[in-house]
Amino acid sequence: MRFLLFAATLLFQFSVSAAPGRRLELLFLGDKGHHKPFDRYPALQSAVGIKGMNITYTESLKDLNEAYLNKFDALVIFANHDSIAAPQEKALLNYVASGHGLVAIHCASFNFRNSKEFVKMVGGQFWRHGMDSIREERGKYVREDQDGRRDVFAQRFAAG
């Protein structure tokens, strides 16, 4: 449910830029991985469809080509594709550079790890799922990792 709310909120921002009377076209890149993007596709389609957006689902990286991408206003990525071939990388980077949208949801930050430009465009890369925990101690947030290292990284502000 949180996925649907988060994705719909991001995608709504694209709807305000559509020309009057024109529905936005979105390409949703998924995979067959454990996040199960195809299972979430119908709910996402229902949520944003009423906002004037159509979504086309694909799992094929071959669809990341200039001719096909240019049929869409934005690319939504919710997948784990480890790498991207040079022609698809070039088409994706040019697509975004030309003003089309990119919505990178959750695991998208672990896609295309061989592309430094994609990682930079998304703003970072997933590191790991760990046993890190964050807790509050004496008004400060403290994280302790698996090796016992501690990091005080924020101070809680008193409500007032």
For each residue, the residues with C-beta under 8 A, 3 or more apart:
1: 4 5
2: 5 6
3: 6 7 40 78 105 106
4: 1 7 8 40 43 44 47
5: 1 2 8 9
6: 2 3 9 10 105
7: 3 4 10 11 40 44 47 48 76 78 103 105
8: 4 5 11 12 44 47 48 51
9: 5 6 12 13
10: 6 7 13 103 105
11: 7 8 14 15 26 44 48 51 53 74 76 103
12: 8 9 15 16 48 51
13: 9 10 16 17
14: 11 17 18 24 26 53 73 74 101 103
15: 11 12 18 24 48 51 52 53
16: 12 13
17: 13 14 24
18: 14 15 22 23 24 52 73
19: 22
20:
21:
22: 18 19
23: 18 52 53 54
24: 14 15 17 18 52 53 54 73 74
25: 53 54 56 71 72 73
26: 11 14 48 53 54 55 56 72 73 74 75 76 103
27: 55 56 58 63 68 69 71 72 74 75 76
28: 37 41 44 55 56 57 58 76 78
29: 58 59 61 63 64 75 76 77 78 79 81
30: 37 38 41 57 58 59 78 79
31: 35 37 59 79 80 81
32: 38 59
33: 36 37 79 80 107
34:
35: 31 78 79 80 106 107
36: 33 39 40
37: 28 30 31 33 40 41 57 78 79
38: 30 32 41 57 59
39: 36
40: 3 4 7 36 37 43 44 78
41: 28 30 37 38 44 45 55 57
42: 45 46
43: 4 40 46 47
44: 4 7 8 11 28 40 41 47 48 55
45: 41 42 48 49 55
46: 42 43 49 50
47: 4 7 8 43 44 50 51
48: 7 8 11 12 15 26 44 45 51 53 55
49: 45 46 53 54 55
50: 46 47
51: 8 11 12 15 47 48
52: 15 18 23 24
53: 11 14 15 23 24 25 26 48 49
54: 23 24 25 26 49
55: 26 27 28 41 44 45 48 49 76
56: 25 26 27 28 72
57: 28 30 37 38 41
58: 27 28 29 30 63
59: 29 30 31 32 38 79
60: 63
61: 29 64 81 84 85 88
62: 65 88
63: 27 29 58 60 68 69
64: 29 61 68 69 75 84 88 91 92
65: 62 68 69 87 88 91
66: 69 70 91 94 95
67: 70 71
68: 27 63 64 65 71
69: 27 63 64 65 66 72 75 91 92 95 100
70: 66 67 95 100
71: 25 27 67 68
72: 25 26 27 56 69 75 100
73: 14 18 24 25 26 100 101
74: 11 14 24 26 27 100 101 102 103
75: 26 27 29 64 69 72 92 95 96 100 101 102 103
76: 7 11 26 27 28 29 55 103 105
77: 29 102 103 104 105 108 111
78: 3 7 28 29 30 35 37 40 105 106 107 108
79: 29 30 31 33 35 37 59 107 108 111
80: 31 33 35 107 110 111
81: 29 31 61 84 111 112
82: 111 112 113 114
83: 112 113 114 115
84: 61 64 81 88 89 92 111 112 114 115 118
85: 61 88 89
86: 89 90
87: 65 90 91
88: 61 62 64 65 84 85 91 92
89: 84 85 86 92 93 112 115 117 118
90: 86 87 93 94
91: 64 65 66 69 87 88 94 95
92: 64 69 75 84 88 89 95 96 118
93: 89 90 96 97 117 118 121
94: 66 90 91 97 98
95: 66 69 70 75 91 92 98 100
96: 75 92 93 100 101 102 121
97: 93 94
98: 94 95
99:
100: 69 70 72 73 74 75 95 96
101: 14 73 74 75 96
102: 74 75 77 96 121 122
103: 7 10 11 14 26 74 75 76 77
104: 77 108 109 111 122
105: 3 6 7 10 76 77 78 108
106: 3 35 78 109
107: 33 35 78 79 80 110 111 126
108: 77 78 79 104 105 111 122
109: 104 106 119 122 123 124 125 126
110: 80 107 113 125 126
111: 77 79 80 81 82 84 104 107 108 118 122
112: 81 82 83 84 89 115 118 119
113: 82 83 110 119 125
114: 82 83 84
115: 83 84 89 112 118 119
116: 119 120
117: 89 93 120 121
118: 84 89 92 93 111 112 115 121 122
119: 109 112 113 115 116 122 124 125
120: 116 117 123
121: 93 96 102 117 118
122: 102 104 108 109 111 118 119 125
123: 109 120
124: 109 119
125: 109 110 113 119 122
126: 107 109 110
127:
128:
129:
130: 145 146
131: 145 146
132: 143 144 145 146
133: 143 144
134: 141 142 143
135: 141 142
136: 139 140 141 142 156
137: 140 142
138:
139: 136 155 156 158
140: 136 137 152 154 155 156
141: 134 135 136 152 153 154 155 156
142: 134 135 136 137 150 151 152 153
143: 132 133 134 150 151 153
144: 132 133 148 149 150 151
145: 130 131 132 148 149 151
146: 130 131 132
147:
148: 144 145
149: 144 145
150: 142 143 144
151: 142 143 144 145
152: 140 141 142
153: 141 142 143
154: 140 141
155: 139 140 141
156: 136 139 140 141
157:
158: 139
159:
160:
